[in-house]
């Protein structure tokens, strides 16, 4: 199982255990996805998705996801459409957008313009 699939639980420490929520990171670029997983894995359990459909599949099957971090997701829908869908369908989830330049994606969009 790769690190971008599911990280090991590192928190809480001590004798008490309690149910925690997960963070879902969504990025098409595997390097960006790995960066987000590693960046949040110290304090959270993190799962990852590489496409909008995978994001929806994970949200439908994993009731412990409480936060979705969306980076350079593209595919069947654009990032803003995915955010709107999540906010309408799952109003209890926190959605965070990253502001990282996505040069490769911009080049692909320019080819279709």
GROMACS elastic network, one bead per residue, 0.5 to 0.9 nm:
[ bonds ]
;  ai    aj funct       b0    kb
    1     4     6  0.82894   500
    1     5     6  0.65538   500
    1     6     6  0.76653   500
    2     5     6  0.55248   500
    2     6     6  0.73653   500
    2     7     6  0.85110   500
    3     6     6  0.59876   500
    3     7     6  0.58447   500
    3     8     6  0.87791   500
    3    34     6  0.75531   500
    3    37     6  0.76856   500
    3    38     6  0.82304   500
    3    47     6  0.87819   500
    4     7     6  0.72492   500
    4    30     6  0.85849   500
    4    33     6  0.70258   500
    4    34     6  0.59319   500
    4    37     6  0.62706   500
    4    38     6  0.84231   500
    4    46     6  0.80283   500
    4    47     6  0.65251   500
    4    48     6  0.55554   500
    4    49     6  0.82183   500
    5    37     6  0.89982   500
    5    46     6  0.79997   500
    5    47     6  0.54499   500
    5    48     6  0.56319   500
    5    49     6  0.80064   500
    6    37     6  0.88139   500
    6    45     6  0.73495   500
    6    46     6  0.58966   500
    6    48     6  0.72339   500
    7    10     6  0.85926   500
    7    37     6  0.80644   500
    7    38     6  0.88010   500
    7    41     6  0.66922   500
    7    44     6  0.86455   500
    7    45     6  0.59746   500
    7    46     6  0.58009   500
    7    47     6  0.70142   500
    8    41     6  0.82113   500
    8    45     6  0.68542   500
    8    46     6  0.84919   500
    9    12     6  0.78885   500
    9    41     6  0.83675   500
    9    42     6  0.88466   500
    9    43     6  0.86111   500
    9    44     6  0.73628   500
    9    45     6  0.57886   500
    9    46     6  0.88954   500
   10    13     6  0.72094   500
   10    41     6  0.79307   500
   10    42     6  0.67327   500
   10    43     6  0.68771   500
   10    44     6  0.74837   500
   10    45     6  0.77360   500
   11    14     6  0.88858   500
   11    17     6  0.89668   500
   11    42     6  0.78340   500
   11    43     6  0.60554   500
   11    44     6  0.69166   500
   11    45     6  0.81708   500
   12    15     6  0.86356   500
   12    16     6  0.75910   500
   12    17     6  0.66489   500
   12    18     6  0.79572   500
   12    20     6  0.89870   500
   12    43     6  0.84424   500
   13    16     6  0.75849   500
   13    17     6  0.81023   500
   14    17     6  0.79436   500
   19    64     6  0.85861   500
   20    44     6  0.84182   500
   20    45     6  0.81195   500
   20    64     6  0.71397   500
   21    44     6  0.80168   500
   21    45     6  0.74063   500
   21    63     6  0.83877   500
   21    65     6  0.54353   500
   21    66     6  0.56718   500
   21    67     6  0.82034   500
   22    44     6  0.66166   500
   22    45     6  0.51345   500
   22    46     6  0.56615   500
   22    47     6  0.71602   500
   22    62     6  0.88164   500
   22    63     6  0.89201   500
   22    64     6  0.56050   500
   22    66     6  0.58626   500
   22    67     6  0.68692   500
   22    68     6  0.88492   500
   23    37     6  0.89298   500
   23    40     6  0.81761   500
   23    44     6  0.69464   500
   23    45     6  0.63791   500
   23    47     6  0.62947   500
   23    48     6  0.82859   500
   23    64     6  0.85736   500
   23    65     6  0.56955   500
   23    66     6  0.62258   500
   23    68     6  0.58800   500
   23    69     6  0.73312   500
   24    37     6  0.87055   500
   24    45     6  0.88376   500
   24    46     6  0.59105   500
   24    48     6  0.54192   500
   24    49     6  0.71704   500
   24    55     6  0.78391   500
   24    58     6  0.82275   500
   24    59     6  0.85517   500
   24    65     6  0.65277   500
   24    66     6  0.80050   500
   24    67     6  0.62197   500
   24    69     6  0.61815   500
   24    70     6  0.83868   500
   25    33     6  0.68108   500
   25    36     6  0.66254   500
   25    37     6  0.68105   500
   25    46     6  0.72126   500
   25    47     6  0.63725   500
   25    49     6  0.62449   500
   25    50     6  0.85168   500
   25    55     6  0.85297   500
   25    67     6  0.84222   500
   25    68     6  0.58348   500
   25    70     6  0.60424   500
   25    71     6  0.77463   500
   26    32     6  0.89792   500
   26    33     6  0.66058   500
   26    36     6  0.86138   500
   26    47     6  0.88053   500
   26    48     6  0.58106   500
   26    50     6  0.56500   500
   26    51     6  0.70274   500
   26    52     6  0.79103   500
   26    54     6  0.86917   500
   26    55     6  0.68424   500
   26    68     6  0.73761   500
   26    69     6  0.61187   500
   26    71     6  0.60044   500
   26    72     6  0.74168   500
   26    73     6  0.61852   500
   27    30     6  0.69760   500
   27    31     6  0.86617   500
   27    32     6  0.62670   500
   27    33     6  0.50132   500
   27    34     6  0.88088   500
   27    36     6  0.85559   500
   27    48     6  0.78650   500
   27    49     6  0.65522   500
   27    50     6  0.51264   500
   27    51     6  0.70767   500
   27    69     6  0.86544   500
   27    70     6  0.64422   500
   27    71     6  0.50971   500
   27    74     6  0.81241   500
   28    31     6  0.87841   500
   28    32     6  0.77142   500
   28    33     6  0.71058   500
   28    49     6  0.78103   500
   28    51     6  0.60788   500
   28    71     6  0.79312   500
   28    72     6  0.57294   500
   28    74     6  0.66193   500
   28    75     6  0.84217   500
   29    32     6  0.53513   500
   29    33     6  0.61866   500
   29    34     6  0.86729   500
   29    50     6  0.74526   500
   29    71     6  0.88990   500
   29    72     6  0.68804   500
   29    73     6  0.79876   500
   30    34     6  0.60419   500
   30    35     6  0.85027   500
   30    50     6  0.76959   500
   31    34     6  0.51498   500
   31    35     6  0.61349   500
   31    36     6  0.86980   500
   32    36     6  0.62246   500
   32    37     6  0.86145   500
   32    71     6  0.77321   500
   32    72     6  0.79563   500
   33    36     6  0.52496   500
   33    37     6  0.61959   500
   33    38     6  0.86395   500
   33    48     6  0.70160   500
   33    49     6  0.79670   500
   33    50     6  0.76432   500
   33    71     6  0.81054   500
   33    72     6  0.88629   500
   34    37     6  0.50731   500
   34    38     6  0.60441   500
   34    39     6  0.83267   500
   34    48     6  0.85709   500
   35    38     6  0.53174   500
   35    39     6  0.59238   500
   35    40     6  0.87014   500
   36    39     6  0.50033   500
   36    40     6  0.62929   500
   36    41     6  0.84316   500
   36    48     6  0.88611   500
   36    69     6  0.83694   500
   36    71     6  0.88097   500
   37    40     6  0.54945   500
   37    41     6  0.58325   500
   37    46     6  0.61570   500
   37    47     6  0.73925   500
   37    48     6  0.71995   500
   38    41     6  0.51749   500
   38    42     6  0.74480   500
   38    46     6  0.86718   500
   39    42     6  0.71620   500
   40    43     6  0.62916   500
   40    44     6  0.59982   500
   40    45     6  0.78891   500
   40    46     6  0.69979   500
   41    44     6  0.51023   500
   41    45     6  0.59826   500
   41    46     6  0.60269   500
   42    45     6  0.82115   500
   46    65     6  0.89174   500
   47    58     6  0.87658   500
   47    65     6  0.87372   500
   48    54     6  0.88034   500
   48    55     6  0.81438   500
   48    58     6  0.88075   500
   49    52     6  0.77861   500
   49    53     6  0.86225   500
   49    54     6  0.55293   500
   49    55     6  0.55632   500
   49    58     6  0.78447   500
   49    73     6  0.88635   500
   50    53     6  0.85274   500
   50    54     6  0.65509   500
   50    55     6  0.75501   500
   50    73     6  0.68264   500
   50    74     6  0.86063   500
   51    54     6  0.51927   500
   51    55     6  0.63415   500
   51    56     6  0.88786   500
   51    73     6  0.59385   500
   51    74     6  0.64558   500
   51    75     6  0.62988   500
   51    76     6  0.79498   500
   52    55     6  0.50364   500
   52    56     6  0.64193   500
   52    57     6  0.86916   500
   52    73     6  0.65945   500
   52    74     6  0.68068   500
   52    75     6  0.66865   500
   52    76     6  0.67010   500
   52    77     6  0.67395   500
   52    78     6  0.82925   500
   52    79     6  0.82193   500
   52    82     6  0.66791   500
   53    56     6  0.51635   500
   53    57     6  0.61352   500
   53    58     6  0.86294   500
   53    75     6  0.85458   500
   53    76     6  0.75380   500
   53    77     6  0.88681   500
   54    58     6  0.60883   500
   54    59     6  0.85180   500
   55    58     6  0.52811   500
   55    59     6  0.62200   500
   55    60     6  0.86814   500
   55    68     6  0.86710   500
   55    82     6  0.89165   500
   56    59     6  0.50543   500
   56    60     6  0.61263   500
   56    61     6  0.86748   500
   56    82     6  0.89892   500
   56    86     6  0.81995   500
   57    60     6  0.51817   500
   57    61     6  0.62830   500
   57    62     6  0.85020   500
   58    61     6  0.52041   500
   58    62     6  0.56727   500
   58    63     6  0.87654   500
   58    65     6  0.84226   500
   59    62     6  0.55119   500
   59    63     6  0.69450   500
   59    64     6  0.88130   500
   59    65     6  0.68891   500
   59    90     6  0.85767   500
   60    63     6  0.73323   500
   62    65     6  0.61013   500
   63    66     6  0.80654   500
   65    68     6  0.76041   500
   65    93     6  0.78116   500
   66    92     6  0.76789   500
   66    93     6  0.52357   500
   66    94     6  0.63676   500
   66    95     6  0.88148   500
   67    93     6  0.56268   500
   67    95     6  0.58567   500
   67    96     6  0.75163   500
   68    93     6  0.72192   500
   68    94     6  0.62604   500
   68    96     6  0.61673   500
   68    97     6  0.84637   500
   69    94     6  0.84490   500
   69    95     6  0.59668   500
   69    97     6  0.58378   500
   69    98     6  0.71227   500
   70    73     6  0.66772   500
   70    79     6  0.75767   500
   70    82     6  0.89894   500
   70    83     6  0.81567   500
   70    95     6  0.74098   500
   70    96     6  0.61632   500
   70    98     6  0.62664   500
   71    79     6  0.79817   500
   71    96     6  0.86454   500
   71    97     6  0.60374   500
   71    98     6  0.51421   500
   71    99     6  0.73978   500
   71   100     6  0.73743   500
   71   102     6  0.89502   500
   72    79     6  0.73088   500
   72    98     6  0.82405   500
   72   100     6  0.81602   500
   72   101     6  0.87567   500
   72   102     6  0.67601   500
   72   105     6  0.77646   500
   73    77     6  0.85198   500
   73    78     6  0.70893   500
   73    79     6  0.58295   500
   73    82     6  0.86661   500
   74    77     6  0.60905   500
   74    78     6  0.51726   500
   74    79     6  0.61908   500
   74   105     6  0.83955   500
   75    78     6  0.67382   500
   75    79     6  0.89539   500
   77    80     6  0.82145   500
   77    81     6  0.61026   500
   77    82     6  0.64528   500
   78    81     6  0.54167   500
   78    82     6  0.63684   500
   78    83     6  0.88335   500
   79    82     6  0.51329   500
   79    83     6  0.62508   500
   79    84     6  0.87222   500
   79    97     6  0.89087   500
   80    83     6  0.50635   500
   80    84     6  0.61937   500
   80    85     6  0.85813   500
   81    84     6  0.51172   500
   81    85     6  0.61334   500
   81    86     6  0.86395   500
   82    85     6  0.50803   500
   82    86     6  0.61603   500
   82    87     6  0.85887   500
   83    86     6  0.51703   500
   83    87     6  0.61141   500
   83    88     6  0.86087   500
   83    95     6  0.72527   500
   83    96     6  0.89685   500
   83    97     6  0.85888   500
   84    87     6  0.51796   500
   84    88     6  0.61620   500
   84    89     6  0.84883   500
   85    88     6  0.52411   500
   85    89     6  0.59027   500
   85    90     6  0.80436   500
   86    89     6  0.51802   500
   86    90     6  0.53243   500
   86    91     6  0.71962   500
   86    93     6  0.78034   500
   86    95     6  0.79512   500
   87    90     6  0.54923   500
   87    91     6  0.50072   500
   87    92     6  0.80303   500
   87    93     6  0.73202   500
   87    94     6  0.83264   500
   87    95     6  0.76636   500
   88    91     6  0.58276   500
   89    92     6  0.89472   500
   90    93     6  0.57693   500
   90    94     6  0.89737   500
   91    94     6  0.79931   500
  101   106     6  0.86962   500
  102   105     6  0.54563   500
  102   106     6  0.62223   500
  102   107     6  0.87795   500
  103   106     6  0.50504   500
  103   107     6  0.62181   500
  103   108     6  0.87426   500
  104   107     6  0.51464   500
  104   108     6  0.63858   500
  104   109     6  0.87787   500
  105   108     6  0.51002   500
  105   109     6  0.62444   500
  105   110     6  0.86408   500
  106   109     6  0.50824   500
  106   110     6  0.61459   500
  106   111     6  0.87352   500
  107   110     6  0.50913   500
  107   111     6  0.64132   500
  108   111     6  0.52112   500
  108   112     6  0.68876   500
  109   112     6  0.53935   500
  109   113     6  0.65220   500
  110   113     6  0.51231   500
